[in-house]
Amino acid sequence: MKPQTLASNIQAMQRANQAGFSLSELMVATVLSMLVILALTALFMNVNRTNAELAKTSSQIENGRFALQILQDDVAHAGFWGEYVPEFDNLTSKASPEGDPLLMPATPRAVPNPCMPYSDWADADKHNLIGIPVQVYRETSPSGTACLTDFSTDRKEGTDLLVVRHAETCVAGSGGNCDDVVAGNLYFQASRTYNNYCLAPLVAEIKP
């Protein structure tokens, strides 16, 4: 055999050995690819789960902030009656006897019933409602407060109920964000002498 022919045969055998992959190499490559795909899938699922939890937490925080803002606005205005200042709250008043606050005019003498229809209000009931603007009821409301059960469907179990009373900070019917004047609705009107008020449903529009 000629040396040139022998060298050509050796090169041909080397090229034949280098062409393609063996079955074991293909199986190893397939397993490694599957492992990489599984790792990427797990990473993608974890990222999606984390984003969902973050979105849920952000929504809860935003809802809580909004609820606290509403409570803050209401509680901050509790007992606001415009220009009217109850005698027992007026630090400059000298009309009441000293040492006996129960003898002061318009002093509340009982816890008001927030469910009493305003058609049944007596003067004492009005003084109680005006003088005690904030009330808290536990999960089990006392007798006579049946209207509070109307909130039972939306009320979270184990929570209390907060009742806040105050006049609106703007005059009804004055435009802007103020409510319109509606006949039959209950309105509060303070006198300019700051020591009298009118609390009654509107039967006719009051002209200035």
C-alpha positions, -999 to 999 in steps of 0.1 A, spaced: 0 0 0 13 33 -9 19 58 19 -3 84 2 -32 60 1 -27 50 38 -28 87 48 -60 92 28 -77 63 45 -67 75 80 -82 110 72 -114 94 59 -117 74 91 -112 105 113 -139 124 94 -162 94 97 -157 93 135 -163 131 139 -196 132 120 -228 134 142 -233 125 179 -237 92 196 -269 81 212 -256 86 247 -246 122 239 -280 130 225 -297 116 256 -274 136 279 -281 168 259 -319 161 261 -318 156 299 -298 188 304 -322 207 282 -352 194 301 -335 204 334 -329 240 321 -365 242 309 -378 230 343 -357 256 361 -369 284 338 -405 273 343 -401 272 381 -385 307 380 -413 320 359 -440 306 381 -423 320 412 -421 354 397 -457 353 387 -467 342 422 -446 369 438 -462 395 416 -497 383 425 -489 385 462 -475 419 458 -506 431 439 -528 416 466 -509 432 494 -508 466 476 -546 464 471 -551 456 508 -529 485 519 -547 509 495 -581 498 507 -570 502 543 -556 537 536 -588 547 519 -609 533 548 -588 551 574 -590 584 554 -628 581 554 -628 574 592 -604 603 598 -625 628 579 -657 617 597 -642 615 632 -623 648 627 -657 665 620 -676 648 648 -696 674 668 -692 700 641 -725 720 640 -715 750 620 -717 782 640 -736 765 668 -716 759 700 -733 739 728 -734 757 761 -715 729 779 -687 731 752 -685 769 752 -655 778 774 -664 815 773 -700 810 785 -709 823 820 -746 814 818 -743 780 836 -739 775 873 -704 765 883 -698 730 896 -730 715 881 -727 708 844 -760 690 843 -778 723 849 -761 738 818 -785 744 789 -788 717 763 -766 693 783 -771 657 771 -785 636 799 -788 602 782 -771 581 755 -791 588 724 -807 561 703 -793 564 667 -822 545 653 -850 567 667 -870 583 638 -866 620 638 -903 624 639 -902 611 675 -875 634 687 -882 656 717 -860 685 727 -841 662 751 -834 637 723 -820 665 701 -798 677 729 -785 641 734 -778 636 697 -760 670 694 -741 666 727 -729 630 721 -718 630 684 -698 597 686 -711 563 697 -695 529 695 -715 496 695 -699 462 699 -708 432 677 -740 427 698 -760 459 696 -782 468 726 -820 467 724 -837 496 706 -809 498 680 -825 475 654 -814 497 625 -778 488 632 -785 452 621 -789 466 586 -751 466 584 -748 430 595 -744 417 559 -714 440 552 -700 440 587 -669 419 593 -673 394 621 -659 406 654 -658 443 645 -675 472 662 -698 498 647 -690 535 649 -717 561 647 -706 597 640 -728 627 638 -719 661 624 -732 687 600 -718 689 565 -690 714 560 -708 731 532 -743 745 528 -767 722 509 -776 736 475 -746 760 473 -730 742 444 -696 725 441 -694 692 459 -723 701 482 -755 680 480 -786 695 465 -815 706 487 -841 678 489 -875 683 505 -881 658 533 -844 654 542 -831 663 576 -811 696 578 -793 714 606 -794 752 608 -775 772 633 -784 807 644 -759 835 641 -760 839 679 -742 805 680 -764 793 709 -795 782 691 -801 757 663 -829 741 642 -829 704 635 -859 694 614 -868 680 580 -871 705 551 -907 712 542 -899 743 522 -867 758 509 -853 784 532 -845 817 515 -817 838 528 
